[in-house]
Amino acid sequence: MAKPKSRKGGFSLGRWFRSEADAVPLALIMLSSPQLPLTTLKEVRSLGFDYLPDPEELAAGDVRLDGLSDRMRKVLEAAVATQRSGSRAALDERLRDVLAELRTTLETADYNISNLYSLVSTFTSTVPATIVATMALIGGGVATTALALAAVGLVLALVSGLVIYPFEFGVPTPPWRTYLPLLSVLPIYLLLWWLKVEAPLTLALALGSVPTSIIHFWWTRSELKKLDKARDMVRVAARSVGNPYHALVREKLISEPEDLLSSEWRGFARAATLGLWQVLLHGGYENLRRLEEYISQILEFVKRLRSKTRVFLLYAVVEAAIVGAIYAVVVASGALLQGGGEWMARTGITGAGIRELREWIDPILAVTSLTLAAATAGAREGRPHLLPQYLPLCAGSVWLSWVLAAAWAPTLFK
């Protein structure tokens, strides 16, 4: 079976991620459409798939696939093979393999995401509690170590959240302008620093991220509701008696067919609406049952995973509180070293590390809160860059815990 040739071209990370997210939705659209797959691609290419090769170039065998994900390549190769043979059997068989591979990924997603969160937790509380507490008593370098450990956790959260979470199921990325309110963090920090508020950077992150957190929370809920609505439309159309379009209008799900082409639909919701549009346009109502089955499975997985990971938000808040308390106790333990004099020096125990930790505690707490917020966003939304959604709780928790514990911890060493 001939395969499309690939011309060498520059690699674009954004294009790769986009194709990875679009591979399964495009497969669902092709499976739903009664037309040949490349004909379907030609019709929907301007509706969010314009970065893909031209269908005529695909059919000719001279296309540029270098920057696409392996999953998207499989979908396009299956489309080309079907177009050349004229038989949809090849398309059904190869695209079912792609969907079966996705199911395998979903079966291990819960386990992998839980492990990711445990790993990030290790670099934000367990390891720092052991290493930093020890280093604080024997000399310098403690602040660098604490920052490095928190930074490692942040990198793990950012990278692993994208790799482990099935990318297709992640919440679509909100517009970049929704991050603009984060610019308020700087003036808030300067005000808090001028007022001599404890740990001003950490508190500024908590306060300055509130507007973006609210916007992203609304965005996430909106996208999930759209997926619900898209599934309902396919279900109504699949179970209708007679013309599915009349059933959709009667249920007030759409007012005209063009509603299915709206740019508001993204991800799997777009796959459902474009697949439905193809059926309304070209017939093949029997394909709606299969589309409903796939979309229902996808929605069930998304809801199940979000339900299981809801507890991660609680874990993040508790983890942040523990970290703040740990550092407060370590800093307060410096009272034991006062008056130790020459005897303490001979044992190698000094107060230099504790003083250094106290000076750098604000950026350490700030990076820790970013790490926990990114880990939570990666585990729940599959998009670590949605961390502002959880930053107010994480940064607020670590700041409040630090302030309260810093006031109480000295009583332990009197």
Long-range contacts (C-beta under 8 A, 24 or more apart in sequence): 1-81, 2-61, 2-80, 2-81, 2-84, 3-77, 3-80, 4-58, 4-61, 4-62, 4-63, 4-65, 4-76, 4-77, 4-80, 5-61, 5-62, 5-63, 6-63, 6-64, 6-65, 6-66, 7-62, 7-63, 7-64, 7-66, 8-66, 9-64, 9-66, 9-67, 10-66, 10-67, 11-66, 11-67, 12-67, 15-51, 15-67, 15-68, 16-67, 16-68, 16-69, 17-69, 17-162, 17-167, 18-51, 19-51, 19-52, 19-67, 19-68, 19-69, 19-71, 19-72, 20-69, 20-71, 20-72, 20-167, 20-168, 21-167, 21-168, 21-170, 21-267, 22-48, 22-49, 22-72, 23-69, 23-71, 23-72, 23-74, 23-75, 23-98, 23-168, 24-71, 24-98, 24-99, 24-102, 24-168, 24-268, 24-271, 25-168, 25-267, 25-268, 25-270, 25-271, 26-72, 26-75, 26-271, 27-75, 27-78, 27-95, 27-98, 27-99, 28-268, 28-271, 28-272, 28-275, 28-291, 28-294, 28-295, 29-271, 29-274, 29-275, 29-278, 30-75, 30-79, 30-91, 30-95, 31-91, 31-92, 31-95, 31-275, 31-287, 31-290, 31-291, 31-294, 32-275, 32-276, 32-278, 32-279, 32-284, 32-287, 32-288, 32-290, 32-291, 33-275, 33-278, 33-279, 33-282, 33-284, 33-287, 34-278, 34-279, 34-282, 34-283, 34-284, 34-287, 35-278, 35-282, 36-82, 36-83, 36-86, 36-88, 37-78, 37-79, 37-82, 37-83, 37-91, 38-79, 38-80, 38-83, 39-83, 40-278, 41-79, 43-278, 44-274, 44-278, 47-261, 47-270, 47-274, 48-263, 48-266, 48-270, 52-76, 58-83, 59-83, 59-84, 71-98, 71-101, 74-98, 99-294, 102-166, 102-168, 105-166, 106-166, 106-169, 106-301, 109-164, 109-165, 109-166, 109-305, 110-305, 110-308, 112-164, 113-164, 113-165, 113-305, 113-309, 113-379, 116-156, 116-157, 116-160, 116-161, 116-164, 116-375, 116-378, 116-379, 117-312, 117-315, 117-375, 117-379, 119-156, 119-160, 120-153, 120-156, 120-157, 120-160, 120-371, 120-372, 120-375, 121-315, 121-319, 121-375, 122-153, 123-149, 123-150, 123-152, 123-153, 123-156, 123-371, 124-149, 124-150, 124-153, 124-319, 124-323, 124-368, 124-371, 124-372, 125-319, 125-322, 125-323, 125-326, 128-323, 128-326, 129-326, 132-327, 132-330, 132-357, 133-326, 133-330, 135-353, 136-330, 136-333, 136-353, 136-354, 136-356, 136-357, 137-333, 137-337, 137-349, 137-350, 137-353, 137-354, 138-348, 138-349, 138-350, 138-353, 139-348, 139-350, 139-352, 139-353, 140-352, 140-353, 140-356, 141-353, 141-356, 142-353, 142-354, 142-356, 142-357, 143-356, 143-357, 143-359, 143-360, 143-364, 146-327, 146-357, 146-360, 146-364, 147-360, 147-363, 147-364, 147-367, 150-364, 150-367, 150-368, 150-371, 151-367, 153-368, 153-371, 153-375, 154-367, 154-370, 154-371, 154-374, 156-375, 157-371, 157-374, 157-375, 157-378, 157-384, 158-374, 158-378, 158-384, 158-385, 160-378, 161-374, 161-375, 161-377, 161-378, 161-379, 161-382, 161-383, 161-384, 162-378, 162-382, 162-383, 162-384, 164-378, 165-378, 165-379, 165-382, 166-382, 167-382, 168-267, 168-268, 169-268, 169-298, 169-301, 169-302, 169-305, 169-382, 170-381, 170-382, 170-383, 171-219, 171-220, 171-223, 171-224, 171-381, 171-382, 171-383, 171-386, 172-223, 172-266, 172-267, 173-383, 173-385, 173-386, 174-215, 174-216, 174-219, 174-386, 178-212, 178-215, 178-216, 178-219, 179-212, 179-388, 181-208, 181-209, 181-211, 181-212, 181-215, 182-208, 182-209, 182-212, 182-388, 184-208, 184-211, 185-209, 198-399, 198-402, 198-403, 198-406, 199-361, 199-362, 199-365, 199-366, 199-399, 199-402, 199-403, 200-362, 201-362, 201-363, 201-365, 201-366, 202-362, 202-365, 202-366, 202-369, 202-395, 202-398, 202-399, 202-402, 203-395, 203-396, 203-399, 205-366, 205-369, 205-370, 205-391, 205-395, 206-369, 206-391, 206-392, 206-395, 206-396, 206-399, 207-392, 209-388, 209-391, 209-392, 209-395, 210-392, 212-388, 212-389, 213-388, 213-389, 213-390, 213-391, 213-392, 216-386, 216-388, 216-389, 217-389, 220-381, 220-386, 220-389, 223-266, 223-267, 223-269, 224-302, 224-306, 226-264, 226-265, 226-266, 226-269, 227-267, 227-268, 227-269, 227-272, 227-298, 227-299, 227-302, 228-299, 229-253, 229-269, 230-265, 230-268, 230-269, 230-270, 230-272, 230-273, 230-295, 231-272, 231-292, 231-295, 231-296, 231-299, 233-260, 233-272, 233-273, 233-276, 234-272, 234-275, 234-276, 234-288, 234-291, 234-292, 234-295, 235-292, 235-296, 237-276, 237-279, 237-280, 237-285, 237-288, 238-285, 238-288, 238-289, 238-291, 238-292, 244-276, 244-279, 244-280, 244-285, 244-288, 245-280, 257-281, 268-295, 268-298, 268-299, 271-295, 306-380, 309-379, 309-380, 310-380, 312-375, 312-376, 312-379, 312-380, 313-376, 313-380, 313-390, 313-393, 316-372, 316-373, 316-375, 316-376, 316-390, 316-393, 316-394, 316-397, 317-393, 317-394, 317-397, 318-397, 319-372, 320-368, 320-369, 320-372, 320-393, 320-394, 320-395, 320-397, 320-398, 320-401, 321-397, 321-398, 321-400, 321-401, 322-401, 323-365, 323-368, 323-398, 323-401, 324-365, 324-397, 324-398, 324-399, 324-400, 324-401, 324-402, 324-403, 324-405, 325-401, 325-402, 325-405, 325-409, 327-357, 327-361, 327-364, 327-365, 327-402, 328-401, 328-402, 328-405, 328-406, 328-408, 328-409, 329-405, 329-409, 329-412, 330-354, 330-357, 331-357, 331-358, 331-361, 331-406, 331-409, 332-406, 332-409, 332-410, 332-412, 332-413, 333-413, 334-358, 335-410, 335-413, 335-414, 336-413, 361-402, 365-395, 365-398, 365-399, 365-402, 366-395, 368-398, 369-394, 369-395, 369-397, 369-398, 369-399, 370-394, 370-395, 372-398
